Structures are given as C-alpha cells and as structure tokens.
Amino acid sequence: MRRVAILGSTGSIGRQSLDVIAAHPERFSVCGLAAGTKTELLAEQIRAFAPAVVSCATQAGVSDLAERVAPRAPGSPAIRLEHGERGLIAVAAESGADIVLAATDGLVACRAVFAAAERGIDIALANKEIAVAAGEPLFAAAREAGARIMPVDSEHCAVFQCLLGEKTSDVKTVVLTASGGPFVDFTLHELESVTAAQALVHPTWTMGAKNTLDSATLMNKGLEVIEACRLFELAPSQIDVVVHRQSIAHAFVVFADGNVKAQIASPDMRMPIGFALAYPERLDRAVALEATRRALGLQSQQSTLTFEPVDHARFPSLKLAYRAALAGGTYPAVLSAANEEAGRAFLQGKIRFVEIGEIVAAALDAHNARPARLPEIEEADRWARSFTRDVVTGSRRS
C-alpha cells in the first residue's frame, strides 16, 4: 500500500490521479490533499478518500471545509486542516506520504515540493513550472536526500520508459511529440483573431485551461524541452520536437548506433499518472489497454501515424524556450512566469493570442540573469509576473 499526497487535487491532473487511486484501492491510499478555492469539490474528495492532512488556499476555506467535513460519528479521526504555503508543506512533507504528486500551476507549491524532496519523499512531478524554473536546485536536493522524481507528463514518462536499461551516454537525440494544438493549420493572419474559446478546445487531450492554452501556443513543448534537460541530464541541442497530430507516439529516443525506441499509448493522462505512482510495477488497466489497441488500429479501424516539423514562424514560443534553456540561471523561471501571466491575460481578453509570445520575449530581453538558487528563482518569478502585468496593462485594446 503506497501512501499518496496530492498537491492540486481539484485540478485536471489531481482529479485523474484520484480516479487511478480509486480504481486500485489495494495499491494506494490518500494521506494528504491540497487544493485552492474549490472547497466543495475538495470536501467531496475528503469524504471519499479520508486523508489525514488537508490544505486549501485561505483561512476562510479552512472554515468552510471544517463545516463540510465535520466528524459524523463519535471517535471519527480528526482531519488536520491547514491553508496557504504552510498547508502545502504540511500535506507534502508531514502527512506520511510515500510519494507526493505535484499537480499545481506555477510555483505556488514549490517550497512544499522541496520540503518533501529534502525529506527523501518521492515526487511524481506533473508541474512543468517547478521543473523548469527550479529544476536545477530541486533535482540536486532530491539526489542528496535519495528522493526519486518521477515524470508525469506523457512525453517525459515516455522517455523514461525508453531509457529503462539504457545508458544516457548512448543517447544522441530525444524527440518529443506535439499534437500541434487547435491552431496547427491556422495561418499567421488567422492567428491574429483567434479567441480564448477556440484555444481551449484541444484536439486530442483533456487538460486544464493553462496546459491547453500552452498546447495552442506550443509553449508547453518548450517547457517540456527544459524539463527533459533536467530529468535526463541532456543538453538542449539533444532534444527535438515534431508535430504528431494523433498524440499516440509520445516520444522517441535515438541512440548512438542508430536504433530508435518509441513509447506509444492512447492519449490518456491516467496512464503516465498510474505509471509514476506504481513504479517500478505496472497497473492492470483493461480500459487503457483497449483504448491503446483501438488507437493503433489493432481492432476494426485503420490507424495512420504522421510526423511534421514545427513551423516556428507561427509558433515562436518553442524557440523562446530553447533560448531560456541555453541562457540558464533564472531565465527559465522568467520564461515560465511571463508565459503564465501573458496566457492569463489572453484568456481574460486583454491581449491577442499572437501577443503572448511577444510579451514573453520582451520579459527575456529585459531580464538580468541570477544564479539558479531558490530565493533568486522566486524573485525572478515575481519580477517576471510584475513586468508582464505592466506590459499587458499598456497593451489593452479599446
């Protein structure tokens, strides 16, 4: 029985993680849950999974939860309710977890993830921003404490599986695949007028708003390039990206002798989540197995896999990520934070879709790099958000 704590339990990845756990009660139990402001849903999760430690964003949220999940019978175990950063740390590092699934956005749970890693608790990392902005010190802390960091992104989970039994020194190129998002066939002129509603309709994956928008700009793939550098100790030049509309082949690894390994599976985030939580074992999931068989055309229909180069003129965010990866230091933190703020501004109707990349580029241009230490990373994150909000304010359309 593996005890799991989830940071971001009411988000898309958090909910799918609980689906996996609920389907395997003999394998997992939930010892901690942390969420933001969705206290009604969080209360439902508490009643279903009975965690010992729970956190939400605010003290008001704690009061609301206390009323919703008051013990129903004498002798019922009390739940430790916390809020804010202290609550996130309590869930991650003080709930008795064997593994912490980090599924929040941005750096809100950064110190909680560090606290868990420094205590030798394994991390299932679904948060691109923490890996990108703070990956260098986080992975160093995990190595020192003997904590294992398991990737939850489908692409990095794919690379991880391709590298099992292999030597990193034999790797020549890692190829990450991108669906291309909803605008893969749009012209530059058409991208000028796309709406938030259009950007949030992903052709193959079911994800939260931020990851779905990042897929539309291809910034998600840029963040994944940096994340792959952290996870597998690779140089940016060793990582390539291709558009693969079917979202079935998640990554390739090209070895020095010319052989290639690929990982192929149905586009269902519960598969990499389950792999990360259960590793080194695999879960028996008949539904996922049948979905993959259908995707490969092993039943009735025919399946075709296609691969295309990225059009950097239409999707400049990917090159910005390579730029930040090569610059190092606090540049990746600025890239991640500026992208998050610019994306939020687009979803709120304050800027156009094509301005997201322009604003991120401006933030990189204006930044003075600092060493990649946690205090400097957090300061760079705050600076980039403030810079981006100022630019957005000056970019509003009448």
HELIX and SHEET records of a PDB file:
HELIX    1   1 SER A   12  ALA A   23  1                                  12    
HELIX    2   2 THR A   39  PHE A   49  1                                  11    
HELIX    3   3 GLN A   59  ARG A   68  1                                  10    
HELIX    4   4 GLY A   84  ALA A   93  1                                  10    
HELIX    5   5 CYS A  110  GLU A  118  1                                   9    
HELIX    6   6 LYS A  128  ALA A  145  1                                  18    
HELIX    7   7 SER A  154  LEU A  163  1                                  10    
HELIX    8   8 THR A  168  ASP A  170  5                                   3    
HELIX    9   9 LEU A  188  LEU A  191  1                                   4    
HELIX   10  10 ALA A  196  ALA A  199  1                                   4    
HELIX   11  11 ALA A  209  THR A  217  1                                   9    
HELIX   12  12 MET A  219  PHE A  232  1                                  14    
HELIX   13  13 PRO A  236  GLN A  238  5                                   3    
HELIX   14  14 ARG A  270  ALA A  278  1                                   9    
HELIX   15  15 ALA A  286  ALA A  295  1                                  10    
HELIX   16  16 SER A  317  ALA A  327  1                                  11    
HELIX   17  17 TYR A  331  LEU A  347  1                                  17    
HELIX   18  18 GLU A  355  ALA A  366  1                                  12    
HELIX   19  19 LEU A  374  GLY A  394  1                                  21    
SHEET    1   A 7 ARG A  80  HIS A  83  0                                        
SHEET    2   A 7 VAL A  53  CYS A  56  1                                        
SHEET    3   A 7 PHE A  28  ALA A  34  1                                        
SHEET    4   A 7 ARG A   2  LEU A   7  1                                        
SHEET    5   A 7 ILE A  99  ALA A 102  1                                        
SHEET    6   A 7 ASP A 122  LEU A 125  1                                        
SHEET    7   A 7 ILE A 149  PRO A 151  1                                        
SHEET    1   B 4 ILE A 239  VAL A 243  0                                        
SHEET    2   B 4 VAL A 171  ALA A 178  1                                        
SHEET    3   B 4 ALA A 249  PHE A 255 -1                                        
SHEET    4   B 4 VAL A 260  ILE A 264 -1                                        
END                                                                             
